[in-house]
Amino acid sequence: MNQLQLFLPCAAGVEELLALEVKRITGTQGKAWRAGVQVAGSWRDAMRLNLHSRLAQRVLIELQHNAYRSEQDLYNAAAAVAWEIWFTPKQTFKVEVTAQHSPLTSLNFAALKIKDAIADRFRDKYEVRPDVDTRWPDARIYAHLTTDTVTLYIDTSGEPLFKRGWREDKGDAPLKETLAAAMIAASGWDALCKQGVPLYDPCCGSGTIVIEAAQIACSIASGMGRHFAFEKFVPFQPHVWEGLLDQAEQAITAPTAPVFGSDVSFRMVDFAERNAERAGVSHAVQLRGGDALQRMPPAPSGVMLVNPPYGERIDVAGVAGTPGSARAQRPAVPIDEFGQPLAAPAPRETGPARVGREQAYTESGADFFPQLASHWKKHYAGWTAHVLTPDMKLPQKMRLKESRRVPMWNGPIECRLFRFDMVAGSAREKKPGDQPAGQQGSRS
Ligand SMILES: C[S@@+](CC[C@H](N)C(=O)[O-])C[C@H]1O[C@@H](n2cnc3c(N)ncnc32)[C@H](O)[C@@H]1O
């Protein structure tokens, strides 16, 4: 159990960040592959990675790596694995197959052969075989096929690791917790929070980014609120696991940095509050309602992390939202609930000019991003904003020059995490005689 080959799948684009995280948790340098990190470790490391990793989707143990040409080769490879070391014939299992350029015609048939091999091995040894349960198996087995190799893994996580156990309330387009954590890691805030640098998400929805951030600020392990498949495996020793949980419990601190979130939808803020409560960080986040186009910064400087509304999944609301839309809400009182005065809303236009502008509003909130950029240029000098979007042209739309773009995948959607440094002169096109961005409105 001390020399296991572990593989941690992750979203594409997150591999290098995950390799750093794995090193931090286990002390061992892993190897980043596409969409995952491989690392040598012990059974204890596997448990620690499940408990602490914010970026991995699962923690798999590699049990076999073989050449294959036919389904019979898969059967033989699976039959050679000592599955009885991991689970008993009284437990249930499930086989899932993924493939890249496999010559086999049916992956279902491949899965069936592997399942038969596992069942036959147990029957030969114990005269009884474990049942298959496709919904809630005790043991999940993964087979990954390339053109000519098969790798077999047992999954120590069970439910994927983005399920932290605290999210019950979610909006229309919640971010996966693992992706929120990847945004935080890519922004560098996980280190900056130790120096007290504030974090703010002005479109916080059900609170994924701010809750992940607050847990980081309090050193709360990501897996404290859930169970893992390894707890049912044969090598599991409750006292060892309880020791790891105790260590994690003792490592919890007061928040090292303030975390703020707001959303135009008060329903979302309510969800975020309840999620924060379950995640044990309600004391470490300050959540408010309000339009991102009007909210003043909750601190003189800090890091903004935003997963803004975009047409495909969720509309913009508030000042730049569709007029008359049920979601469009204007705050009744122009006072920032973080204790700062709200930015004066753009003067209400009347007559033909107003009609023309309102007609320009679209379902996807086309006006939102230029207005957000103007608001940031005017009021957020000193902040760094990291915006996750599938829109590769966002910087042009915002008339801001990004200082960094990091590729990330939001499920099947290819995105970029754009970094904008809201310093004086952050506008994309600087005209002679312009005042610093922190002192004036939008030039766009
Ligand atoms: C893609 S969702 C964010 C999801 C969030 N990251 C989560 O995990 O739940 C975008 C959010 O922007 C909010 N929103 C839309 N227009 C806004 C505006 N003008 N100001 C602030 N928030 C707005 C929506 O209510 C929605 O919750």
Ligand as a Chemical Component Dictionary entry (heavy atoms), coordinates in Angstrom:
data_LIG
# 
_chem_comp.id                   LIG 
_chem_comp.type                 NON-POLYMER 
_chem_comp.pdbx_formal_charge   0 
_chem_comp.three_letter_code    LIG 
# 
loop_
_chem_comp_atom.comp_id 
_chem_comp_atom.atom_id 
_chem_comp_atom.alt_atom_id 
_chem_comp_atom.type_symbol 
_chem_comp_atom.charge 
_chem_comp_atom.model_Cartn_x 
_chem_comp_atom.model_Cartn_y 
_chem_comp_atom.model_Cartn_z 
_chem_comp_atom.pdbx_ordinal 
LIG C1  C1  C 0  -22.892 32.407 -14.616 1  
LIG S1  S1  S 1  -23.781 32.920 -13.200 2  
LIG C2  C2  C 0  -22.621 32.816 -11.894 3  
LIG C3  C3  C 0  -22.707 31.494 -11.235 4  
LIG C4  C4  C 0  -21.875 31.400 -10.003 5  
LIG N1  N1  N 0  -20.448 31.410 -10.286 6  
LIG C5  C5  C 0  -22.259 30.126 -9.252  7  
LIG O1  O1  O 0  -21.434 29.232 -9.170  8  
LIG O2  O2  O -1 -23.396 30.014 -8.827  9  
LIG C6  C6  C 0  -23.902 34.647 -13.406 10 
LIG C7  C7  C 0  -24.563 35.379 -12.277 11 
LIG O3  O3  O 0  -24.584 36.766 -12.624 12 
LIG C8  C8  C 0  -25.728 37.329 -12.047 13 
LIG N2  N2  N 0  -25.986 38.609 -12.735 14 
LIG C9  C9  C 0  -26.614 38.867 -13.900 15 
LIG N3  N3  N 0  -26.590 40.190 -14.164 16 
LIG C10 C10 C 0  -25.929 40.784 -13.129 17 
LIG C11 C11 C 0  -25.609 42.127 -12.809 18 
LIG N4  N4  N 0  -25.937 43.125 -13.616 19 
LIG N5  N5  N 0  -24.959 42.377 -11.657 20 
LIG C12 C12 C 0  -24.594 41.360 -10.810 21 
LIG N6  N6  N 0  -24.898 40.053 -11.056 22 
LIG C13 C13 C 0  -25.551 39.780 -12.204 23 
LIG C14 C14 C 0  -26.819 36.285 -12.227 24 
LIG O4  O4  O 0  -27.851 36.481 -11.277 25 
LIG C15 C15 C 0  -26.012 34.997 -12.009 26 
LIG O5  O5  O 0  -26.126 34.566 -10.677 27 
# 
loop_
_chem_comp_bond.comp_id 
_chem_comp_bond.atom_id_1 
_chem_comp_bond.atom_id_2 
_chem_comp_bond.value_order 
_chem_comp_bond.pdbx_ordinal 
LIG C1  S1  SING 1  
LIG S1  C2  SING 2  
LIG S1  C6  SING 3  
LIG C2  C3  SING 4  
LIG C3  C4  SING 5  
LIG C4  N1  SING 6  
LIG C4  C5  SING 7  
LIG C5  O1  DOUB 8  
LIG C5  O2  SING 9  
LIG C6  C7  SING 10 
LIG C7  O3  SING 11 
LIG C7  C15 SING 12 
LIG O3  C8  SING 13 
LIG C8  N2  SING 14 
LIG C8  C14 SING 15 
LIG N2  C9  SING 16 
LIG N2  C13 SING 17 
LIG C9  N3  DOUB 18 
LIG N3  C10 SING 19 
LIG C10 C11 SING 20 
LIG C10 C13 DOUB 21 
LIG C11 N4  SING 22 
LIG C11 N5  DOUB 23 
LIG N5  C12 SING 24 
LIG C12 N6  DOUB 25 
LIG N6  C13 SING 26 
LIG C14 O4  SING 27 
LIG C14 C15 SING 28 
LIG C15 O5  SING 29 
# 
